[in-house]
Amino acid sequence: MAISGARNSRLGGLGQWWGVIAAAVLITAWINKAAGPVSVAALSALVLIWCFFQAPVTCAAPVRGRADGCRNNATGLLLGCHIRQHRWQKLKMLLLRRQLRAFFSGLFSDGKAALVTLAAVGSFLSGLAAFVPGVIVK
């Protein structure tokens, strides 16, 4: 019986979900108004990094014969799946102007990707709002 790589870590497969805990702490910091703008911005940056590079989503890289793209599991919105070519395709979609629309439509391709995209946008706006005077009241 083989054991998956996720179970071999000390956290038992929960290591990929640290961004959700950081998002919960960020929301708590906004609600309680106990944290300063630097800690809110740091938590926002952590959530944004998790969304871009480690959140579990589907790959959605363009594949011949499939309109919805690759359905393999991927890590993060900017990275592809285990296939090296898909990582280059996602990077190329982000950098080339004519493929930018396909990249952004892939951000809302399914429920997981849409949730991670909204978390990324929310944490980015949270980080910006942390330094606007008067938003965080101590």
Disulfide bonds with the S-S distance in Angstrom:
none
